[in-house]
Amino acid sequence: MPRYCANLSWLFTELPFIERFAAARDAGFDAVEVLFPYEGNVQDIVNELVRYDLTMALINCPPPNYTGGKPGWAAVPELRERFRRDFRRALRYARTLRAGHLHIMAGVAEGAAAKACFISNLRWAAAEAPNQSLTIEPISPQAMAGYFLNDFDLARDIITTVGAPNLRLQFDAFHAANITGDVMGTWADMADLVAHVQVAQPPERSEPDKGNVDYPAFFARLDSDGYDGWISGEYKPAAATTDGLGWMQE
């Protein structure tokens, strides 16, 4: 049976951040994810997770570049040392929050040097945190121009090359729709690597109900394939978040 997660960086944004945990629990979610939980007091987040019996499914790494650059730089050769320093910071947050997955963002880069840097950093991170589940996620050009990891075959190649048991794939169906145009087929090709799923309806990144992607059919496929991880709603609600949660019941 599907297990649903609320991305609190996208959902319930009509509320102050710290109030979104209660709203997620009231809406029926058992887990949440927060893309970049680095600005506030981490203990406040822990308190909300405990108070509402919520699991922190995932956070992103490294922290965003507050000077205005793109988030993530694990594949940027000139930022190798910065990535490793910031990874340790993100890992402390992941451990404090008991985050199921730590998503390592490649960043904007291209070419053989970027690939070699990404592989090197992933090997290092997997060895640095052998008990922490790490994920990488193909992100479509429509969402982030120039993002290095923009292809599912490339993701498989990198995960296979790194060869670490704690490194797996983060499957975002919205990005799969944009990259391949075939969510079901891409899932079939990649399911053996997947640790975490995120959903939104293209092209507007709206509620994952019926549309360009048949989400009821996709959820049924995940269930029949025995996927037992979280399915996270990472989308922009059309109105109040609670008005658009029918996809969970369908």
Stockholm file with secondary structure:
# STOCKHOLM 1.0

chainA/1-250         MPRYCANLSWLFTELPFIERFAAARDAGFDAVEVLFPYEGNVQDIVNELVRYDLTMALINCPPPNYTGGKPGWAAVPELRERFRRDFRRALRYARTLRAGHLHIMAGVAEGAAAKACFISNLRWAAAEAPNQSLTIEPISPQAMAGYFLNDFDLARDIITTVGAPNLRLQFDAFHAANITGDVMGTWADMADLVAHVQVAQPPERSEPDKGNVDYPAFFARLDSDGYDGWISGEYKPAAATTDGLGWMQE
#=GR chainA/1-250 SS CCEEEEETTTSSTTSCGGGHHHHHHHTTCSEEEESCTTSSCHHHHHHHHHHTTCEEEEEEESCCCTTSCCSCCTTCGGGHHHHHHHHHHHHHHHHHHTCSEEEECCCBCCSHHHHHHHHHHHHHHHHHCTTSEEEECCCCTTTSTTBSCCCHHHHHHHHHHHCCTTEEEEEEHHHHHHHTSCHHHHHHHHGGGEEEEEECBTTTTBCSSSSSSCHHHHHHHHHHTTCCSEEEECSCCSSSGGGGCHHHHC
#=GC SS_cons         CCEEEEETTTSSTTSCGGGHHHHHHHTTCSEEEESCTTSSCHHHHHHHHHHTTCEEEEEEESCCCTTSCCSCCTTCGGGHHHHHHHHHHHHHHHHHHTCSEEEECCCBCCSHHHHHHHHHHHHHHHHHCTTSEEEECCCCTTTSTTBSCCCHHHHHHHHHHHCCTTEEEEEEHHHHHHHTSCHHHHHHHHGGGEEEEEECBTTTTBCSSSSSSCHHHHHHHHHHTTCCSEEEECSCCSSSGGGGCHHHHC
//
